[in-house]
Amino acid sequence: MLRPRLTPPRDIFPVDPWGVGVARFDLDLLQAYVGQAETMFALSNGYLGIRGTIDEGQPVEEPGTYLNGFYETRPITYGESAYGFPDTGQSMLVCPDGTPIRLTVDDEIFDLAKAEVLEFSRRLDLAKGVLTRNVTWRTQRGRRLTLKTTRLVSFDMKHVAAIRWELVPEDDVDLVISSEIVERAPLPLEDFDPRLAETPDGSILCPTGGSVDGLRAVLGFVTCGSRLALGCAMDHVLETSSPCETVAERKETGAAVTMRIAGRAGVPVRLTKFMAYHYGAEDGDDMVAAARASLDKAIARGFPALLARQEKNVAQFWAGADVEVEGDLAMQQVIRWNLFQLMQASFRVHGHGIGARGLTGRSYEGHYFWDTEIYVLPFLNYTAPDTARAVLKFRYDMLPQARARARELGHRGATFPWRTINGNEASAYYAAGTAQYHINADIAYALNRYVEVSGDDGFMIRYGAEILVETARFWLDLGFFSARREGRFCINAVTGPDEYNAVVDNNYFTNLMAQENLRLAAKVVLSLGSEARAALIERTGLAPEEPGAWSEAADRMYLPYDERLGVHPQDDSFLDKEVWDFENTPEENYPLLLNYHPLNLYRSQVIKQADTLLAMFLMNGSFADAEKKRDFDYYDPITTHDSSLSVCIQSIMASEIGYSRKAFDYFNFAASMDLSDVGGNVKHGAHVASIGGTWMALAYGFAGLRDGSGKTRFRPRLPAEWTRLQIPLTIRGRRLRMSIDHQETVYRLEAGDAIEIMHEDETVQMGPAVPEARRPTTKAPPDPELDSGAVDPAEPDDIM
């Protein structure tokens, strides 16, 4: 069901543990994989993102310059509406593109698709955080030129991007360089695919002014619906001893700075282009002035300083996040590209959320989902706790809208949106949107894990407790004590993570996570000191009897179990359904959601993504090993993995129950989701949550990390295909690095005070005086023969 699609030759896409790139020019590949390359080479800092388009602007499939949280509203239309349906959607916008630098040589436009290319390379440098390109070509008149470019989106200055452009002609030539900032109309939807972005009708960006002066152009806009003001600008530093004249002009779709240069043989022409983007409320600060100020600051620093700061920031990231694999250089390359995407999606995300595709594409309209809390925050908790805190604070800031949404739906407490940018629900399909109430418990779970891993108890007191109160109120109101089920607390008409079984009663994942939410809320409220509790009561109106009511609901939560099969039913009706006819489902019909009506899916035993197994992973201590194995054996064969969020969880659970071959195969799929284009849609952006899941499969799967209840435990199980795995983790301010080979696991405390962990069932203590501990690595048991569904692993050459 999952199969790599991108299989380029290694002489073009070489194995490179610190980069992903193209080693030589191939026109057919360039044209065939334009969209994939735009995602692969995208640059972002969490606030500003630019897809990896060609410097000259062509060929192009889906150009994109994005600002996190910069969106337009649009009406949601229904064939038949109903009360409580959201009426206004939100779509992340494409900002004016400042990357094009077009070149004409002796009246011949430089176009890669038409040029006689002699040498070519393009590389995303994962150690420096820049995209480079070198190309040497010969014009029709026989003139030979070499062009080198370096592009970055600054981690240091979140509003700034820059391009260093250097041309060396080997002959005297007439050059015309046109550097542009251009507003591009959003591309229409290609085919039916509900995951792609909706585009608002009519004009989106309304010009509010701007100016051109010298080598600088500044543009101002305001969105027509959301009324967000945008300022975007470009400026240049031109260095050459060749004769030159310049002119800047405002155009209908943007602005251009044109440089006419009498190029001389061997004399370099160096152009540095700086871009700045700011947005804010229409009646707030002047975004145009802010863009000008950022340009002034960037130019004053200069490109070398920007580059040096970029390298420093990236080096600091790798010091705390680099996962090293020995024995498979191709996989090392894939893992580092994945981790780099997590850095790009989160580094300057403060004040915003993390979209499903980060800032690498408009798929899912730039919306924030539960993906962040369940799949991305685990990585941030252990590598960048300050960023994890900021993401959770952003959720807290949504509480007013969440409270209002709960009231609209007739609930107490708060109902967080399934998909959103501005805090309001933007999911039009309630069965796979609003009904996924589990997002409330996901957020509660995530904030508790953050506090446990980071030790930031102050966050729980000031912000987390308020979220817990409102989400616990919601669960108590949504569920009921069922006389039919001997007074058990039941929750009906919900959708769990598996969207192929929607609006069901007692979804196991939802009930289990709600139980944890209720218990946690009661525990935290009762643990608060008098001053903190008084402040919480003032903010929430908390009544004395509420924690007890939450505890009672949690203790009496209905968690079904089928004695005959020995498994936990995914929901009340799941086991009564007919199993999907997998044998007669053509491979081209996956993902099923694109080829079958939802009702066909709802009435069958078929699973889009890990659901009950995800619950078992998140609430790991609630299940015996035998239960995990039986549930895995039952659910794995009927799971299509039509969601990119699935295989990483299957890998973790397979590793835990001793299915080492399956764990490794599933990991390969999770890791290569984008660089092998497993889903066939990487051109629309990187799968950030799946990438987070890749780290989870490494840490929670092969390293055997388990957290919760204030303990950190490891049960390492190194894949046979690797010789070593090293993972750094930050736990309550301590930097721990674990190194696993097939004989022993070495834990080393690199920074911070003493720490206590568990290796298997043994308590291990380390401190500044004794910073290292060595323990034997338990060998994985022989992998049993399985009848629970085969995994078709990616071959090494299928991974770029």
N, C-alpha and C positions, 0 to 999 in steps of 0.2 A: 504493500500500500504506500510505502514511502520509498522513493527511489531517487538517487542523485540525478540531476539533469545536466549539470555543467561539467564536462569532461575535457578540458583543454589540455594540450600537450605540455609536458614539463619544460620543454625548451623555450616556451613562451611564458609560462607561469611557473617560475622556478620555486623550489623549496627554499625558504628563507626564514629562519627562526625569528628575525627581527623586522620583517617587512612583508608586504604583499604587493606584488607588482608584475609588470609586463616587461620581458627582457628583449623582445624584438618586435618589429612591426609586422602585423598581419591584417590586411584590409578586411578580409572576410570576417575574422574574429571581431575586429573593431566595430563593424556594422552589425554583426549578429548579437553582440553582448553590450550594446551601448547602455541600456538601462541597468544591467547588472553592474557594470563598471561604475556607473554614477553612484550606486549604493556602496560598492566596495571601497571607493576612493573618497567617500563623503567625509567632511570635516565638521566638527561641532565642539562646542564647549558646554552644552547644556542650556545655554541661552540663545546662541546664534548658531545656526547650522547651514552648511552649504553643500549641496550634492556635488559629486565629483565629475562635473562637466568638463569637457575639453576647453582649454584656455581660449581658443578662438570662437567658442560658442557653438560649433558644429563639428561633427554630427551630434544631435542631442535627442533624447527620448522624453525625459521628464525632468526638466531643469527645476531647481528649487533652492531658494534662499528663505530660511524660516526663522522666526523668532518664537521662542517658547511662550505660549499663552497669547500670541497675537492672532486674533480670530475675527471672523465675521459671523453675524447671526443670519439665519435663514428660516423661513417658515417651514414647519413640517406638515405636509399634507397627507391626509388619510382618505382612503376610499370610503371608510366608515369609521368615524372617530368615536370616542367614548370618554366618559369623565376621567380626569386624571392623566390622560395621555399628554406628554410634553407637546407644546405647540411651537417651540422655537429650538432650532438646532444650532450648533456651533461648528465652524469649520476653520481649521488652521489655514492661514493665507500664505500664498507665495508672495514674497516681497520683491521689489525691484532687484534685479540681478546685477551685481557689480563686478562679476568675474571676467566678462569678455574683454579680450585685448586682441583686436583683429589687425592683421599685418598684410600689407601689400608691398611686393618687391618688383620694381620696374613695371608697374601697372598689372602685375600678376598677383591675384589674391592667394595667400597661403591657405591651403585647404588640405588637411591630412588625407582625405579620401581621393584627392587628385594629384597630390605631390609625388615626386620621385623620392621616396624616403630611403636614405642610405643607412642611417643608424637611428635607433629609437629605444627608449626605456621610459617607464613610468612606475613610480614606486611610492607606496604609503609607508613612510618610515615610522615604525612603531616605537622606536627608541627616542625619536626627536619630536614626534607629533606634527610632521609636515608631509605634504605631498609634493614630490619632485617629478619633473619630466625633462628629458634630454632628447632632442631630435635634430638630426642633420639631414638636409635634403638639397636637391639640385633643382633649380628652376628650369622652365622650358628654354630659357636662353643660356642655360649651362652654368648659371651662377650658383655657387655652393655657400650655404649658410648653416650655422649651428645656433640653436635656441635652447636655453636652459631656464626653467622656471621653478620656483619654490613657493608653495601656497600654504598658508596657515590660518586657522581661526584661533585667536589668542585665548589661552587659558588665563593669562594674567590680566588682560583688558577685555572683559566679556563682550563689549560692544564692537570690537575691532577684528577685522580680518585684513590680511595683507598678501600681496603677491610680489616676489622679486623676479623680474623678467630681464634676461640678459641675452642679447643677440650679437653674434660675431660673424660678419660677412667675410668671405675669403676674397671677394672682389669688390670693386667700387659699384655701388648700387644706389638707386633711389628708393627710399623707404617711406612708407606712410603707416604710422601706427595710430589706430583708433581705439582708445580706451573708453568703454561705455558703462553706463549704469542704465539698465533698460527694464521697463515694466513688461512682464510677460503674462499673457492671458492664460489662466489655468487650462490645462488640457482636459478635454471631455473624457468621460468614462469609456473604456474600450469595449468591454463585454460585461455581461451581468456578473457581478461579484459584490455582495453586500459589504465586503471588507474594504472596498475602495472608497475614496473620498467623494462626498457630495460637493458640488460646486454651486455656490449661491448664484442666482440669476442676476443678470444686469450688471451695472457698474459696481465695483467693489471698493476700489481706492479712489477717493475724490481728491484731486490736487488742491493743495492749500497754499502753494507758492514754492519758491526756491530761487536759486541764483547760480550763475556760473561766473567764475572769476579766475583768470590765469589758468592754472592746472586743476582747479577745484570746481566741483559741481555739487550742489546741495538741493535735495528735493523734500517737499513736505506733502503729506497726505492725511486724510482722515477716512476711516472706514464708514461706509454709508449707513450701516445698521448698528454695529456695536459701539460706534463713535469712539474708536481708539485712534489717537494721533500717532503718526509715524514720521520720523525724520531719518533719511538715509543720505549718505554723502560719500564722495570719493575725492581723493587728492593724490598728487603724484610728485615724485622726486625723480627728475631726469638727469642722468649723468652720461655725457658723451663729449668728446672733443670735435665731433663732426658738426658741420653747419646745420642749424635746426631752426624751424619756426613752428609755433604752436597756436592753436585756436580752440576755444571752448564754446560749445553751443548747446542751447536747450532744445530738445526735440519733443515731439508730441508724446512719445512713449518713454522719455527719460532725458538723458544728456550724454554728450560725448566730448572727449578731449582728443583732438587730432594733432599729431606731431609729424611734421615733414622733415626728413633728415637726409642729407646727402652722405650716405654711408660710404665709408672708406675701408679698403681692404685691411683686415686685421684690427680695426679699431672697434672696440666693443661699444654697444649701446645698452646702457643699464637703466631700466625703468623700475621704480618701486611704486606700487599702487597700494594705497591704504583705503579701506572701506570702514564706515561706521554706521551702526543701526541702533536707533532708540525708539521705544514706543511707550505710551502711557495714556492716561485718561485725557480726553479732548480738552478739558478745562484745567488740566494740570500744567506742569512745566512745559516750556517750549521745546519740543522734541527736535526741531531743526537746530536750535541753538545748542542743544546737548550733543547732536551729531557733529557739529562744527568743533565743539570743545574736545570731543574724543579724537577727532582728526588732528587737532593742534597737539594734543598730548602724544599721540602715536608718532607723529612726524618729529617732534622734539626728541623722543626716545630713539627713533631710528630703527630700521629693520634689524640690524645686528643685535641690538638690545632686546627687541621683541623675540628674536630667535633664541637668544641665550636664556631668556626667562621661560620660553616654551620648553626648551630642553630640561631646564631645572624642574619645572612642574611635572613633566612627564617622568623624569627620573625619580622624583619623590613618590609618584603614584606606583611605579614598578617596585620600589623598595618595599612597599607595604602590600602589594597585590599580585606580584608575578608568580604564577604557577609554573614550575619547571618540570618538564617531562623528559626523562632520558630513555632512549630506545626507539624514538619515533619523531624525527625532525619535522615531518609533514604535519603531524598532530600538534607539535609544539607551535608551529606557525599558526595553525587554526586557533588554538587556545589563546595565543597572544592577540590575534586580531579580535577575537570575541571580547577579551578583557578590555582591550582598547576601546571597543564600542561602549562598554559600560562606563569607562571614564568619560568618553565624549558625551554620553547622555546625561551625566550627573554632575560634572565638576563644578559648573556654575549654575546649578539648577535652583539655587536658593530663591524662595519666593514663588516657585512654580512646582508643577508635578513633572513626572517623566512619562512621556507619551509611549504608546505601544510600539511605535517605530522610532522613538527618540526624535531627532531632528534630521533624519536621513531620508524621509519620504512622507507623503501625505496620506498614506493608507490609514484607515480608521480615523481620518480627519484630525489627527493630532490629539486625540482624546486620551485622557488618563483613565485607566481601569484598575481592577484589583491586581493586575499584573505586578504593579510596583511593590505592593505590600508583601505578596507571597513569593515572587520570583526575583526581584531586584534588591529589596531591602536586606535579605540575608547576606548578600555580598557586601553591601554598604556597611552593615553592622560590624563586620569583621575587618573591613579595610578602610572605611571612611566614615566613622561614626558621626562626625559633625554634619556630613551630608545626609546621612540617614535621619538625623534629628530634624534637619531643615525640611525634608520631604514629609515627615510626620507632622511638623508644625503647619505645613501647608494644608494637610488634611484637617487639622484642628480649625484652621481659618475658614473652612467650609461649613462649620457647624451651624451658623445661622440659616444657610440655605437648606441644610439637611433637616433641621428642625421644621422649617417651613414645608418641605416636601413630605415629612411624616404627617403633619397636620392635614395636608392636601389629601393624603391617602387614608386618612382616618386613623392614624396610629399615634401613640404617645412616643416621646423621645425623639430620635433622629433617624432619618433614612438617607444614607449617603447615596449619591448618584452612581449608577452602574457605569456610565461613560459621561465625561464632562471635560470642559476646559475652565469655565468660570464658576463652577460649583453647582450649577443647575443641571438637572437630568436632561440628557440629550439623546437618550436611546428611544427610538420610535417603536421598536418591536418589544413590547412588554414581556412576552413569554421568555425571551432570552436577554432581557434587560432589567426592568424594574423587579421582576420576580426573582432575580438573583440577589435576594436579600442578604445572602451570605457575605456580601462585601462588608457589612457592618461588623461581623465577627472577624473577618480577615484583617480589618484595620485594628481591631482590639488585640488580636493575636500578634500582629506586627509590632505594635507599640510596646507590648509586654516583652517580646523577644529583644527589641532594641534596648529597653531598660536593663534587662538581665545581662546582655552582652556588654553594654557600655558602662553600666553602673550609674547611669544618669537618673538617679531617683528623683531629682528636682523636676525633671520633665514630667514624670508620672504625676507628681503632686500638683504641678501648675496646669498642665494641659491634658495628660492622659486620663486622669480621674474623671474629668468632665466628659470626655468621649465615652468612657466606660459607663458612666451613669446613664447617658442618653441612649446608648446602644442596648444596655440591659433593660431599660424601660421599654424599648421597642420590642425586644424578644418576649418579655412578659405579656405585652399587649397583643402581639401577633399570635402567640400560641395559646393553648388551652389545656385544661386537665380533662382528659377523655374518660368518661365512664366506661366506654366500650373497651378501653385498654387499661382497665383497672386503675384509673386515676393517673395514668402516666401523662406527662406533659408532651403534647403533640404540636407539630407545626405543619399546617397544610398549605397547599397551593403555592409552592416555591419551586425555583429551578436551581439546581446545584451547578457545579462547574461543567458537567456534561450537558451541553445544550441540545443533544439529540433526545433528551428525556426532560421535557419542560412542563412546568406547572404541575408538579406531583406532590403527593402527601408524604411527609416524613422522609425527605431526602437525608440519607445518612450523614453525608458531609455537613449539611446545614445544621442538623440537630446536634451533632457532636461539637461543631465549632460554636454554636449558640450556647451549649452547655458550658464550654470553657469561658465564653464571654461573660455569662451570668456569674459563674464562680469567681472569676477574676475581679469583676466589678464589686462584688460583695467583700472580697478579701481586701482590696485596695481601700475602699471606703472605711472599713472598720479599722484599718491600720493607720489612718491619718491622725496626726496630732490635732488638738483642739483648734488651734489657729487655722490650720489648713482645712479642717472639716468645716469650720465656720465660713471660710471663703468659698468653699465648694457649695455649701447650702445657699449662700447668697447668689451664686451664679446659676444654680440649677433648681432651687426650691426643693432640695432633697428632703424627703420625709423619713422619720426614724424607722418606720416599718419596712421601707423598701429593700434594704439589703437582705433582710430575712426572707422576703418574698422571692427575691432572685435566687437565693440559695435553695429554697424549696423547689422552685422550678428546675433548677440544675440537677438536684438530687433525684427528681422524678422524671427526668428527660427520657422520652421513649427512644431507645436505640435498638432497632429490631435485629433479630438473629434467627436464621433459618436452621433449625436443628437437623433437618434431613440432609441438607447440603453442607452444613457446617460453615456457612458464609454469612456475611452481613449484607442483607439486601440493599441495593442502592436506593430504593424507595419502596413504598408499600406495594406498588403494582409491578415492579420491574420483573420479578421472577415469574410472573404470570404471563408475560409476553412471549411471543414466538421469536426465536433467534433469527436474526437477519440472515438472508441467504447470501453468505459471503462467497460460496463456491461459484454462484452464477452472477456475481457482480463484476462487470468488466473493470480492469485496472484503470481505464481512462475515466471511469465514473467517480473516482475519488478526487477531491473530497466530496462526500455524499451531499453536503448542503448545496452544492452547485448543480446537482442533477436530480434531486428528489424533493418532492414537497415535504414540508416539515411533518405533516400528519403521517406520511409513510415512515418517517423516522421515529416519531413519538410512539407508535404502536408496536415497535420491535425492540428486541434485546440487541441494541447496537450502541456503542459508546463513542462519542467524539474524542474525549480526552479523559485522563485519569480523574476519577471522582472519589469513590470509596478508597481507592489506593492512596490518593492524595491525603485524605483524612487520616489514614493510617500513618503516613509519613509525618504529617504535622503534629499529630497527637500520638507519637510513637510509643510512649510509655504506657498507653492504655490497652495495648494488645500483646498477646503472647506470640512467640515466633511461629507456632503452628497455625494460629489464626491468620497471620500475614501471608503465609505460604498458601493456605487454602483460598483466601480471597484473591491472591495474585493469580493462581492457577485458573480460577473461574473467570475473572474479569479480563485478563490479558488477551485471550483469543478473540474477544468480541469488541476490542477497542481498536478503532480505525486510526487513531492518532491524526485525525483531520485537523487538529489544532497543534500548533508548534509548542504548546505548553505541556504536552503529554509525555513525550519520550524521556525527558530528563527525570520525571518522577518514576517512570517504569524502571529506568536504570538504577535509581537509588534503591527502590524496593527489591529489585532483582539481586542487587549486590548484597543486601541485608540478608536475604533468605538463602544465599549460596548459589544462585544461578549466575555464575561469573561470566559465562560466555554471552548470555543474553544481556547482562548488565553492560558489558563492554560494547556490544553491538548497538544497544540503545544509546549509549553515550556517544558513539561515533555519529549517529544520526543527529543527536542534539547539538553536538559541537559543529558539525558540518552543515547545519540547516541553511546557512546563508552562502557560504563559500562553495558549496556544492549545489545550491539552489534546489534543495530537496522539495520544497513546496511549489516551485515554479513561479514564485512571485517576489523574489528578492529585489527585482527591479523597482518595486514600490517601497523599499526601505528595509532596514535591518530589523530582525525579530528580537527586540531588546529583551523581552521576558524569556524567550528561549535561550538567549545568551546568558542571562542570569541563571537559568536552569542548568546551563553547562557548568558554571562554577559550583552550583549546588551538587551536581552529580560527582564532581571531583571531591568536594569537601565532605558532603554528607554521605556520598556513595563510597568511593574508593578509600578516602581517609577515615570513613566511619564516624564522622563528627555527629554528636547528638547533644543538644542543649535543652535547657528547661530545668525548672526547679533549682536554679542556682548552681547547677553542676555542668561541667564541660567534659564530655567523654569521647574517647576515640576507640574505634575497632577497625584498624587499617586492614584493607584487603587489596593488595596491589595487583592490577591486571597482569597476567602472564606475559603479555606482549611488551610491557615496559620493564625497565631495570630500576628506575627510581622515580619517585614523585615527591616534589617539595612544595609546600604551601605555607605562606605566612598568614598569621591571624592576629588581630588586635583584640584582646579580651580585657575589659575593664582597665584600659590604659597600658596593659602589658603587651609587648610585641613578642609573639611566640612563632617560631618557625619549626615545622615538622618535616622530617625527611624520611621517606619510607622506601626501603628496598625489600627484597624477598626474605632477607634474614632478620633485619632489625629495623625498628623505628626509632629515630633520634628526635627528641624534643629539645629545643634550645631557646632559652629566654634571652632575647636580644636587647630588650629595654624594659624598664619598669620594675616594680616591686615584686616580691615573692608571689608565686601563683601555684594553685593546686588544681590538678586535672586528674582524669581517670584514664588509664590505658587498659582496655578490656574491663576487668573488674578490680583492678589494682589502683589504689590512690598513689599519685606521683606528685611530689613537691619539688619545686625549683625556686631559686632565689639568686640574688647577685653573687653570693658566695659559691653556690653550686648551681650554675646556670644550665646544665645539660643533664638529660636523663636518657638512657638507652634501654629499650625493651624489645623482646623478640616480636617479630611480625608473624601473626598467625597465618598459616597458609590456608587459602580458600579450599574448601572440600571439593572433591571431584564433582564436576557439573553433571547432574543427572540428565538422563534422556527425558525430554519434555514433549508433551503432546499439546502444549498450550498455545500453539501459534508460533510460526517461524518469523524471525527477523531477517530481513535481507540487508546485510551490512554494506556500507560503502567500501568499495575497494580503495586502496591508498591513492591510486591515480585519479579517483573521482573527486578528491579533495584538492582545491586550489591551494 
